[in-house]
Amino acid sequence: TFYAPTAFSPDEDGRNELFVVRGTNIDNDNFKLIVYDRWGEKVFESSDINKGWDGRIKDYRKASLGTYTWIAIFKDKNGVLHEEAGTVTLIR
């Protein structure tokens, strides 16, 4: 099972602050999440499944409101490679 929210709101109200994907049977040592803006520029990358995107771009500026594309590449605990992709909307 794999889950990724379709929106998040990093507005410091304590709710939905991070874009974090979740799943069962994921090998945490073989995981990567990448988020791109609408121009295809990479704005976030992590190999730690527990580290979500906080809505800031690489130089720590707040990202613009809008829709971002993400891809998660990971192996399950049986060694099978998976690629999941989608979009997430950043709202404040």
C-alpha positions in Angstrom: 0.0 0.0 0.0 1.3 3.5 -0.9 -0.2 6.8 0.0 0.6 10.4 -1.0 -1.5 13.4 -0.2 -2.8 15.6 -3.0 -2.3 18.9 -1.0 -0.5 20.3 2.0 -0.3 23.7 3.7 3.1 24.7 5.1 1.6 27.7 6.9 2.9 27.0 10.4 -0.5 26.2 11.9 0.6 22.7 12.9 -1.6 20.8 10.4 -0.5 19.3 7.1 2.9 21.1 7.3 4.8 18.5 5.3 4.3 16.6 2.1 5.2 13.1 3.2 4.5 9.8 1.3 3.8 6.7 3.3 3.6 3.0 2.5 3.9 -0.5 3.8 6.6 -2.9 3.0 9.0 -0.1 1.8 12.7 -0.7 2.2 13.7 2.5 3.9 17.3 2.1 2.7 16.2 2.1 -0.9 13.9 5.1 -1.1 14.1 8.5 -2.9 11.5 11.2 -3.2 11.9 14.1 -5.7 9.6 17.1 -6.1 9.7 19.3 -9.2 8.1 22.7 -9.9 6.0 23.4 -13.0 9.1 24.1 -15.1 10.7 20.8 -14.2 13.2 22.3 -11.8 14.0 20.1 -8.8 12.9 21.8 -5.6 13.3 18.9 -3.1 15.0 15.6 -2.9 15.3 13.1 0.0 16.4 9.5 0.5 14.8 9.5 4.0 11.2 8.3 3.9 10.5 10.1 7.2 11.7 13.5 5.9 8.9 15.4 4.1 9.0 18.5 1.9 8.3 21.6 4.0 7.3 23.8 1.0 10.7 25.5 0.7 12.9 25.4 -2.4 16.6 24.6 -2.3 17.8 27.9 -1.0 15.2 27.9 1.8 12.8 30.4 0.2 9.1 29.6 0.4 7.9 27.9 -2.7 5.1 29.5 -4.6 1.5 28.3 -4.3 0.6 25.8 -6.9 0.9 22.3 -8.2 4.1 20.3 -8.0 5.0 17.0 -9.5 6.7 14.3 -7.4 8.2 10.9 -8.0 9.0 8.3 -5.4 11.4 5.5 -6.3 11.8 2.7 -3.9 12.3 -1.0 -3.4 9.9 -3.1 -1.3 11.3 -5.5 1.3 11.2 -8.2 -1.4 13.7 -6.2 -3.5 11.1 -5.2 -6.2 11.6 -1.7 -7.6 8.6 0.6 -7.6 8.1 4.1 -9.1 5.1 6.1 -8.0 4.4 9.6 -9.3 1.8 12.3 -9.0 1.1 15.9 -8.2 0.6 17.8 -4.9 -0.8 21.2 -4.5 0.9 23.6 -2.1 -1.6 25.9 -0.4 -1.3 28.4 2.5 
